Amino acid sequence: LADDEYIHRRNTRQQRLLRMAKLKFPSACLEDIDYQTARGIIKSKVIALQNNEWMENHQNILITGPTGVGKSHLACAFGHWACRSGYSVLYYRWPRLLGDILASRGEGNYLRHLQKLANVKLLIIDDFGLNALNDTDRKDFLEIVEDRYTTGSTIITSQLPIKEWHEYIGDPTIADAVCDRLFHVSHKFELKGGSMRKKQPNVD
């Protein structure tokens, strides 16, 4: 009975964390990753990250590559794994992240919204770099990265190569601060190849 109760509570917590995460691909799993297609996903690297030390040590995962190669799916697979391991996760597409921050200002709960982003153990930012940034966007992004630097891990996916992130952010001072904190201890996946959408629907 004790074992059954433990399993029930664990499964209930996992399902709650998955609902809260709002992953784009909630069923994506690291165990189901396609390693046969040459995309630059190294199996040993993925397996090594399943020990969760990177989350305990507040390290990041940066995933880059062309559209359709599977960046979002890989990010959500890591998010799914984190939920199964008992960690809180939150998924955002980059434009929606900025839009929700802007809305929080108008609603008078800007600081509360930033605290929500800071408190989650794993924040996934998908499609980073899709839209041009203004000064407020840059400062908001710095606040997010700064708040999470010693408290949580962040996964970022982008079509932009990492070497172009500094230029994309724009303001040299803010870009230096953001890139230094994101890159300090990060695990990088540079995906390549053609679109996976023909093989697997709903892959980005």
N, C-alpha and C positions, 0 to 999 in steps of 0.2 A: 504493500500500500504506500509506503514511504517513497519507494522508487517511482511508482506511478504518479504520485503527487508532484515529485521533483520534475519528471519529464513533462507533465502537464503544464506546470508553471513556466518551465523553460520554453516550451513551444508557444505558450501564450505570449510571453515576453518577446519572442522572436517575431511573431506575427504583428504585435503592436509596433515594434521598431520598424518593421518593413512598411507598415501603413504610414507611419510618421515620416519615413524617408522620402516617400513619393518619387521613387526611382522611375526614370523613363522606361527602363526595361526591368520590371520587378522580378522576372523569372530568370534573369541572366545569372549564371553560376560559373565560378572559376573552373569547376570540374568539367564543364561543357565547352571550354574554349577550343577552337579549331587551330591546332598547331601544324596541320598538314599544309595549309596555304601559307606561302612565304610572305609574311606581313611584318616580320621583325619582332614578333612576340616570342621571347625566349622562355621555354617551359620551366627551366631551372630557376629563373628569376621570379616567375609567378609563384612557384612553389615556395621559394624562400620567403616571400612576403606573406605567406599564410601563417607564419608564426606570430604575426601581429606585433612584433617588436617595433615596427615602424610607426604604428599608432601609439604605442606606449611611450615612444621617444619623440612624438610630435613631428615626425618626418612626413614629407609630401610625395605624391606621385604626379608626374607631369607626362601627359600623353599627347603626342603630336602626330600629324599625318593628314593626307588628303581626305576629302569628304567620301563617306561610304566605306572606309577601310576598317571600321569597327571600334573607333575611339570611345564612343558613348557606351557601347555594349561592354567593353572592357572595364570602363569606369564603374558602370552599374554592377558588374560582376564583383568587383572589389567592395562596392557598397553593400551588396547582398551578403557577402562573406562577413563583413563587419557586423551587420545586423545579427547574423547567425551566431557570431561570437559575443553578442551582448553589448555592442557599442551603439550609441546613438548616431544616426546618419541623416543628412539633409541634402537633397539634390536640387540644383538650380541650373537652368540655362542662363548664360551670361546676360542676355537682354532682359530676362525676367528678374534676375537678381537686382540689376540697376533700377528697373521699373518699380519693384517693391520697396526699395530704399527710398526712392523719390516719393512714393505714395505714403510711406511712413512719416515723412516730414510733414506732409499736408494733414495727416491725421493726428499729429502731435505725439507720436510714439517712436520717434527716430532712435533714441538711445536704447529703448527697450528692444527694438528690432535688431540693432547691432549686437546687443547682449545675447539675443537668441542665436545669432550666427556665431558668436564667440563661444557659446556654451556647448554646442554640438561637438561630439568627439570627432566625426568625420564630415567635412563639408565637401561636396562635389560641385564644381563649377564647370559646366559643359558649354562648349562652343565659345570659349574665351576669344575675344578679338573680332567678333562679327561686326560690331558697330563702332563708329568713332567716339572718342571720349571727350567730355568737356572737363573743366577744372573741378567741378563738384564730383563727377564720377571718379576722377583720379584720387581725390582725397578720400572718398568713401572706400575705395578699394584698398588704399593704404591702411585705413582704420581697421578693415576686416583682417587683412594680413597681419598687421601689428598685434591685434587682439588675440589672434590664434597662434602666434609665433611660439609661445611656450605652453599652450593649453590644448591644442588639437592638431589634427592632420588635415590636409587639403589635397584633393585630387582635382587637377585642371586638365581639360582637354582643349585642343586648339588646332586649327588648320595652319596657324602661323608657326614656323620653326621657332624654337626657344630663343635663338640668337636675335630674332626680330621683336621680341616682347618689349625690350627696353625702348626701342623706337616707337612702338605702338602706344605705349603708355604716355610718351611725349615729354612731359616735364622731367628734366634730367634728375633733379633732386628726389622727386617722388619715385621715379623709375629705379634709381639706385637703391632706395630703401626697400621697395617692393621686391625687386629681383634678388637682392641680397638675402632677404628673409625666405623667399620661396626656394631659391637655389642652394641655400646653405647646406642642407642635408635633404636631398631629393633623389627619387628613383625615376629614371627617365625611360619612356618607351617611345621610340621614334618609328611609327608604323609607316609602311609603304605598300605599294601595289595598287591594283585596281579595286573597284567597288565590290563589296561583298553583298550588296543588296540583291543581286541576281540569284545568289545562292541562299541567302538568309534574309527574309523580309524584315523590315524595321531595324536595320543595322545602320549605325552612323559611325 
